[in-house]
Structures are given as C-alpha cells and as structure tokens.
Amino acid sequence: MKKQLLLVALTLVSFAPFAQQKTNTMNSAFWKVKVGHSNSFVDATETFLTKFFPAKDGKPQVYGYNITGGKHHGEQLFLNNVGKSFADRDVVTPSTIDNIRWGENWNTTIAPHIESMTSDILVFKPEMSNIGADEKAEKFVNTEWTVTNSSKAFNDVLLKMPKIWNKLGRKIGIWVTFTGETRYYIVRYLPNGWKDLDDAKDSDFAVAWDEVYGKGAWEKDGVIFANGWTRTDRFMMTLNKRLTSK
C-alpha cells in the first residue's frame, strides 16, 4: 500500500516551464481523507507544498480545492501540471536526491491521513469553451457527464455550446478525460463567487438554444445530447489556499 501511495504521489513531479501550447492538459486527483484526520492532513500538506512545491514564476505548481456535494463530497481535489502539453510530458525531470526526499516526506507525513485516491489526466477543449484554459477563479460549479454513445452528430452538437454559454452570460471551460472512460467536465467559473448562481438562467438552456440556432433546434439536438451522455456528478469547488502552492 505504501508503494502504491508513493507511486500516486510521484504524479506531482513537475516538468520544464511551458510556453503557449496547442494542447493544454492537467493532472486531476480526488483525495479522500480519513475520518478525524482533516486538520493533521491540511497541516502536513501545507508544510509539504511550501517546502517541495512552492509557487514558480508567480504561479502555483499545485492547486487544492474543497469539494461540496456530489459523489466526492468532503474530499479534496488537487490539480497539478496545469497547462502542460503532451510534448511537455515527454520531458521528465531526472530523478534527484530532492525527488527522493519529497517522495519519502509525502509517504511519511501525508499518506497516513489518506483513505483513497482517484486520478485522471484531463485535456482542455477550447472549441467547446468560451474562455481560455488559463482563466482564473476561486469558486466553480463542475458538472460531470459520462459519454454513453459517441458519434459525429454528438460531437457536432457539443461544438455548438460556446454560443449558448455566451448567450447565457456564462464563463465555461470544458475538460475531457484522456485516461479511463470518456467523461466531460463542464466547469462554470464564478469570478464573483457563489452570488453568480443567484440568477436562474441555467433553466433557460433550451430557450437559449432555440434563440441561437432557430425555433425547434433544441427539440432535435436535445435528443442527440440525451442519447450521447448522461450526467454522473455535480459538485462545487472552492480553492483552499492552505492546500495550494504559495
């Protein structure tokens, strides 16, 4: 078990700095903390990140979020290697004594507080989003959709979404899993915090679709949506600065 946890931890290894890339990826991992270990976990993680993964060039190397609601309620979500292209992933930092030290430190100070982990590599979908991959916020609503019947028609409908996000005044970034089953994360960025959710425009999605693409468009495209994927999770994300590089 110790070796398995250390192997998962090593996904935090950072690579060379990146410039503008055609493909943006990131590592995503949900960590479930053992009951009664929350305070010790946060203390240990904050110390670990400060020592081994401090902010680099003004940007955090690791982002940590508290999860509210959904199947990961109460867990922490960690994002790292944010913005790396697949070419960047070929350039792995050689093992050094520092790598060994932080790996051992993680294994002895953080691993004892963790019950389980699930991880993915995600790829940003600019053609389905109406913001860039580097958009910033501290609060988000994240909806997970699992693909059940992929097709060209389904993909074509997904490509229509940015105009709807603009119509509804939403800031939406979409990420898709590269590993495991195909799941899309529709991430709504909330630059003004939770008060951005006070309006009720989410219920106007079908109306906005018809306004943008013509009367009756949603009746047809909505069927393609329904047959192509199913909603499998929805949760709120809040940046935890103690669990984020600084």
N, C-alpha and C positions, 0 to 999 in steps of 0.2 A: 504494500500500500504506500509505504514511504517513497519507494522508487517511482511509483505511478504519479504521486503528487508532485514530486520533483520534476518529472518529465513535463507535466502540465505547466508548472511554474516557468519552465525554460522558454515557453512561448513568449515571455515578456522580453526576450532578447531584442535589442533594437539594432537597426541596420544603419547604413550610411544616410546622411541627410538627403532629402529628395527635392527635386525641382518640380516644375509643372509636369504632370503626368497625364497620359491619355486614360489610364485606368486607376481608380482610387480604391484601395482595399483597406480593411482593418481586421484585427482580431477582436472577437467579442466573447466574453465568458461570464456566465452567471455563477456566483459563488454562494452556496447555502452555508450559513454559519451555524454551528452547533448551539443548541438552546443554552442560554446562560453565559455564552462566550462573547457576546456582541462587543462589550466595552474593551475586553482584552484584545479582540480581533482588530478593532479600529486603532487602538494604541500601537499594536505591533505593526500593522500595515502602514500607518503614518510614518513611523520610525524607519521602516524598511524602504519606503519610497523616497524619503528625504535623503537617506544615505546612498542608495544604489541607483535610483531613477529620478533625480531632480529634473525640473523643467530645463529644456535645452533650447537655446536660441529663442527664449521667451515663450516656448510652447510646452505644455505638459507632455511627458512621454507616456503617462498612464492617466486615464480618466476613470473615476469611480462614481457610481450612481446608486442611490437608494431606489428600490422598486416598490411601488404600491399597486396592489391589485393584480389580477391575473394569476397564472399558474406559478409565477416566481415571486409572489407577494412576500415581502420581508427579506428578500435576498439582495445581494449587491451585484451590479453589472459593471464589469471592468472592460474598457476599450483601450487598446494599445496598437502600435504600428499603424496609426491612423494616417491615411494618405499614401501608403506605400503602394507602388505598382508591383506587378508580378516580377518585373525585371529587378526591382529593388530586393525582392525576396530571394533572388539568386546570390546576392552579395551578403553572405552571412559573416558576422564578426567572428574571427577565430577565437577559440577558447583561450581564456587567460586566467590567471590566478584570481582576478576580480570576479570573473564569471563564476568560478568555483565557490568563492566566498559568498556571493549573494545567493547562490543556489542553496548552499548549506544554511545560510541565515534564514531564507524563506522556509526551508524544511523544518527548522527547529523553532522558529518564532511564530509563523503564520499557519502552517499546515495543521498543527494540533487543534486549531479552532474551526477547521472547515469540515463540514459533513459530506458535501458533494460538490461537483462542478460539471457544467456542460459548456462546451465551447464551439465556436464556428469561425470561419473566415467569411467575411461579407464583402460584397462588391457594390459600389455606388452606381446607381442607374440615372445618369444625368438626363437621358432622353425621357424619363418618366417623372422627373422632379422639376420644380420651378425655382430652385435655389441651387447654389453651388455646394460641393462637398465640404467646403471649409466654413460654412455658415455656423455661427455661434449662438448658443442659448444655454440656460442653466436648467430649464424645465421643458419636458416633452411629453406628448402622448404618443405611444408606439403601438401600432396595430399589426399583428402578425397574421398573414394569410398563407395557407399551405396550398400549393398547386396540386390539383387532382386530375386535370385533363389539359395539358399544354397543347396548344395548336397555334398556327399562324394567325387565325382570327382572334384568338385570345390575346396574343402579343400585340396585334394591331390595336385592339381596344385599350390595352394598357398605355400605349403611346398617345392616346387621346387625353390622358388625365391632366397633364400640365395646364392646359387651357381651363380646365374645371377648377384646379387649385387657384389659379389667378382670378377666376370669376367669383369664387367664394372668399377671396382675400386671405387664403391660407399660405403659410410657408411650409412646404412639404418636401422632404428628402426621402428617396426610396432606395433601400439597400436590399440585395438578394443574396441568399446563402450560396457560397461556392462549394461548400462541403455539406454532405448529408442530403436529406430530401430538400426539394426546392421550396423555400419559403421567402416571401416578400415581407419586408418591414416598412410599413408606411409611417414615417416619423413626422409628426407635426411639431414644428419648432414654436415655442411660446416665448418670444422676446420680452413680453410684458408680464410673464408669469401666468399663474392659473387664471387670472382675470380675463385672459384672452379666450377662455372657454365659456364666458358668460353669455355670449350670443348663441343662437340656436341654428346657425346656418348649416350645421352638419346634416340636418334633416332635409335640407334643400338640394342635396346632391343630384337627385334625379331631375329636379326642376332646372337646375343649372345646366345639366347635360342637354336637355331639350332646347334651352335657350341658346347654347353654343352651337349645337350640331343639328338643330331643326326639330320640329314637333314630331314625336314618335320615335326619335333616335334612341332614347333610353329603353323603350319597350323592346327594341331589337338587341341593343348592346348589353342591356341588363341581363338578358338570358345567357349571353356568352360569358359574362362575368360569373354568373351563378354556376355555370357548368365547368368553369375553369379553375376555380379555387374556392376554399372555404375558410372562414375566419376561425383561427385556432387560439388566439390570445389577444388581450389588450391590457396595457398597463401604463402607469405614469412613472416617469423618470425624473429624479431630482439630483442635480450634481452635489456630491458630497466632497467638499473641499479638503477634508482630512484624508480622504481616500484618493486624492488627485495630486499628481506631481506639482511641486511648487519650489 
